Amino acid sequence: MRFDREASRYHAGVYKAKRSNLIAQLHSTLSPLFLGQLKNLHKQSVTTFRNAVLDGVKGEGYDFGLVVKAAREQSEGAFTSGASGPYFRHLFLDPTPYASIPNRGFPRRDRLDL
């Protein structure tokens, strides 16, 4: 990070204070963007799930449990791959309080359990 290189000439206490202030400012700026993208990704995944279930129950001779299971796997996979994609990876600064959010899995998982 350029800041680390440039600010290393300061006294260690001043450097740590300035670095923590910079990280706090970056987190306060990026956190709403990050959470907004996760919200949009979640909406898209729920829509994918709903459409997959509706498509799966069209016609006759379907097993509802299998349709829901396949739709769940598809939408969870899309959410997980989107949340761990390159857009989110470059937002993680160390230490990031929201870096573990994509690793928690599909939101509201309990609502999809049968």
C-alpha positions as CSV (number, residue, x, y, z in Angstrom):
1,M,0.0,0.0,0.0
2,R,1.4,3.4,-0.9
3,F,0.3,4.9,2.4
4,D,2.5,2.4,4.3
5,R,5.5,3.2,2.2
6,E,5.1,7.0,2.4
7,A,4.0,7.2,6.1
8,S,6.7,4.8,7.4
9,R,9.0,7.8,7.8
10,Y,6.8,9.1,10.6
11,H,7.2,8.2,14.3
12,A,5.8,4.7,14.9
13,G,3.0,6.0,17.1
14,V,2.0,8.7,14.6
15,Y,2.1,6.2,11.8
16,K,-0.2,3.7,13.6
17,A,-2.7,6.5,14.4
18,K,-2.8,7.8,10.9
19,R,-3.1,4.3,9.4
20,S,-6.0,3.4,11.7
21,N,-7.7,6.7,10.9
22,L,-7.3,6.0,7.2
23,I,-8.7,2.4,7.5
24,A,-11.6,3.7,9.5
25,Q,-12.4,6.3,6.8
26,L,-12.2,3.6,4.1
27,H,-14.4,1.3,6.0
28,S,-17.0,3.9,6.6
29,T,-17.0,4.7,2.9
30,L,-16.9,1.2,1.5
31,S,-19.2,-0.5,4.0
32,P,-22.5,0.9,2.5
33,L,-21.3,0.0,-1.0
34,F,-20.4,-3.5,0.1
35,L,-23.6,-4.1,1.9
36,G,-25.6,-2.6,-1.0
37,Q,-24.0,-5.0,-3.4
38,L,-24.7,-7.9,-1.1
39,K,-28.3,-6.8,-0.9
40,N,-28.6,-6.7,-4.7
41,L,-26.9,-10.1,-5.0
42,H,-29.3,-11.5,-2.4
43,K,-32.3,-10.1,-4.3
44,Q,-31.0,-11.6,-7.5
45,S,-30.5,-15.0,-5.8
46,V,-34.0,-15.0,-4.4
47,T,-35.4,-14.2,-7.8
48,T,-33.4,-17.0,-9.3
49,F,-34.7,-19.4,-6.7
50,R,-38.3,-18.4,-7.2
51,N,-38.1,-18.6,-11.0
52,A,-36.4,-22.0,-10.8
53,V,-39.1,-23.4,-8.5
54,L,-41.9,-22.0,-10.8
55,D,-40.2,-23.5,-13.8
56,G,-39.8,-26.8,-12.1
57,V,-43.4,-27.2,-11.1
58,K,-44.8,-26.5,-14.5
59,G,-46.1,-29.6,-16.0
60,E,-46.9,-32.9,-14.3
61,G,-44.9,-35.6,-12.5
62,Y,-42.5,-33.4,-10.6
63,D,-41.1,-34.0,-7.1
64,F,-41.5,-30.7,-5.2
65,G,-38.7,-31.6,-2.8
66,L,-36.2,-32.2,-5.6
67,V,-37.3,-29.1,-7.4
68,V,-36.7,-26.9,-4.3
69,K,-33.4,-28.7,-3.6
70,A,-32.1,-28.0,-7.1
71,A,-33.3,-24.4,-7.1
72,R,-31.7,-23.9,-3.7
73,E,-28.4,-25.3,-4.8
74,Q,-28.5,-23.1,-8.0
75,S,-29.3,-19.9,-6.1
76,E,-26.9,-20.6,-3.3
77,G,-24.1,-21.3,-5.8
78,A,-24.9,-18.1,-7.7
79,F,-24.8,-16.1,-4.4
80,T,-21.6,-17.7,-3.1
81,S,-19.7,-17.3,-6.4
82,G,-20.9,-13.7,-6.7
83,A,-20.0,-12.8,-3.1
84,S,-16.6,-14.3,-3.4
85,G,-16.0,-12.8,-6.9
86,P,-13.4,-10.3,-7.9
87,Y,-15.6,-7.3,-7.1
88,F,-15.8,-8.2,-3.4
89,R,-12.2,-9.5,-3.0
90,H,-10.6,-6.1,-3.7
91,L,-12.8,-4.4,-1.1
92,F,-11.2,-6.4,1.8
93,L,-8.7,-4.4,3.8
94,D,-7.0,-5.8,6.8
95,P,-8.6,-5.8,9.3
96,T,-12.1,-5.7,7.7
97,P,-15.1,-6.1,9.9
98,Y,-17.3,-7.2,7.0
99,A,-14.8,-9.5,5.2
100,S,-16.5,-12.6,6.6
101,I,-20.0,-11.8,5.4
102,P,-19.7,-13.7,2.1
103,N,-18.3,-16.7,4.0
104,R,-21.5,-17.0,6.1
105,G,-23.4,-18.4,3.2
106,F,-26.8,-17.7,1.7
107,P,-28.8,-15.3,3.9
108,R,-31.8,-16.6,5.7
109,R,-30.8,-20.2,5.1
110,D,-33.3,-21.3,7.7
111,R,-36.3,-20.2,5.6
112,L,-35.3,-22.5,2.8
113,D,-34.8,-25.6,4.9
114,L,-37.6,-28.2,4.4
